[in-house]
Amino acid sequence: MTDASRNFIETYERERAALPGAGLAWLGVRRAEALKAFAEAGLPHRRLEDWRYTDLSRALGNATLSTAPLPDGAVVLPDATKRPSVAAFHDIDRHVLVFVNGRLRSDLSGTKLPAGVTLMSLGDALNSTWARPLVETKVEAQAGNVIALNTALMRDGIGLHIARGAKLDRPLHLLFLANDDGASHVRNLVRLEEGAEATIFETHLDAGAKSYFADHVADVSLGKGATLTHVKIQDEAADAIHLASLTAELAASSKLSSFSLTLGAKLSRNQSFVTFKGEGAEAHVNGATALSGAQHGDHFCIVDHAVPNCSSATLFKTVLDGASTGVFQGKVIVRPDAQKTDGRQMTNALLLSRDAAMNAKPELEIYADDVQCAHGSTIGELNREAIFYLRSRGIDEPTARQLLISAFLDDAFETVPHEAARDDLRRLAESWFERHQEKTA
């Protein structure tokens, strides 16, 4: 067992009496089971197929793993002129919840919710009958084993329950700030009943912390005909490690649209596990990544077509400079009875440096015969002829490169259903290039 794994187990033993839901018998059993599973499996490493390109065990070897403290004073945000992601979504009318070091700060938050929408702390959610099945969901893939760590140590988060036919009137913006080094384990539970609708934004930033571990899990359950739009921006500190897992179960005719923009952290991994439970459902799991220096960004996605007549689409665009590394591993599973499935995967990477590297492994696992499935991957460089053409029209080379990079990423941004959020993502991609040009000038 590594020192990091032992540290997490000691943290559980030391803090379990203070964890939310400590008096619930079923949750105590679930946490104990999860800790045992984590102790047996340990932190993921490259000898596991689902983690062959990302060694989380090594990355956490020297990290600060004790629980980050909860600061009760003012929190200073980074300068928005240097970190444009600070201002993302601010021009959108929205509800805001602020988390500092993985803990909800009610004094910095503000929500006034419509009828049929219930927003609560993780502790209150764990006492609700609708939340228990979400916490008890288990992912069978190797990649999902790390969720056990979060299940054992989850300290704070939200429970969002939307009643049948109700609609969240404005997007809910979850702003996660890291103010001190340490580990935070956040769990968000989301249940949309039949016909319900919601949009959730997430922003992950450092606000003083430098080297920390952000461990986030979101469990989503969509009822019949429900619709959830999820947009996430990750711009953590340069020495941070960011691990995020999304599990989603979709009932008949429901629709999930999830998008993640990855800009920060020394090492990051986004995991998505989507399972179709009813016919006619749709899932769109997309993202864009822009990295430089020695950053490492990993996207892992499994879409399980367990029933007929469902569709899924996955598109990830990656831009890599310096000695950065990108990873995409995705699998579409079509079960024997899942006829009329439409499942598609595509990943495209653009390398701006000879030292940058991309690892892509899209897969199809099909056990039905009446399906439409496709997957693909491309890795390339900027088109020199296109740069020459733009320069011949009087455009300087940095601007020409920025135009081509923006056009490359735009296909991914187009998948975001929320227009204003889509525009913010485009602006962040443009600012990333501008900041990167300043560093390399």
C-alpha angles and dihedrals in degrees: 000000000000124000089248093055091047090050092055092049091050089050090055093050091048098045107027094103090058097045117111114270092021091149095054111102095204092050092048089055091046093050092048091050091049093049091050091050090049093048090052096045099034124196114328119265138178095270087074113084094224089053100037093125099038125056104196091170092061094041092056093045095100099022125120102254105172114109112279113243124247109245113210097192134075120312118217115213122213118264107278091214089062097033108034091180087076089072097043114130091004093120091053119092101242148144112256132209118180123205121190117195088348094306125113114247104203091183090063095042134081132190136157107181131200125241115289094028118105121186118184144160120272090253092056092044092055088060091056122095093225093058100055096074089052094054091045094053110117127202114217098203123096087241091063096056091089090064085075089069091056092045091055096044105028105143107172144354138119140288114212118188122177118190126229112297094359124130132207100237096211133019116275109231116204109196114194116194127184108211099163136028116260139080128300124191112198127182123190120191118197126183122176115186125212113317095358122143135203143160121209126190124194129194122184117194142154117242101183102328119111111178115030145128119241112194114185132174126180121191113197130188120183121196125213111309094358121146128208126181115192125185122180134186119193115192103150127165120292093253098039128113116219123193120177130174128188122193117186134179117195124203124203117311093358122138132214123188114182127175131176129190113200118199108137147047131069089250127011135173127186116193126191126187113183123180125186113220100170137034124264096030125141131209126188114184111177142152151164131222133195117182139165140173111027097328120143121206124183129186119190123181135176120184113189116200098197095160135040130267101029130130133210134180128188124186125170125179120193132190116191131187136169112011094324123140130215129196134192122179117171137164133189111200119197112192121216094260096041098102121166091034119160110197125165136176131182133169125183126185131193117201116204095178136043089231095056119098137196128198115196128180115167114174141188121203107186128179098165129073106209099067143113110220133156139167136181147165135203131185121186150134134256112288107254092200090056091050090049091049093052093046090051086060091058098266115137118237099253091052091046091052091047092051092052094046092048091050090050093053095040094082088063094046090052089067091067108100095203107083099201092047089048090055091050091053091052091051091050091052090051092048090050089059092046092050091045091051089053091053094049097040 
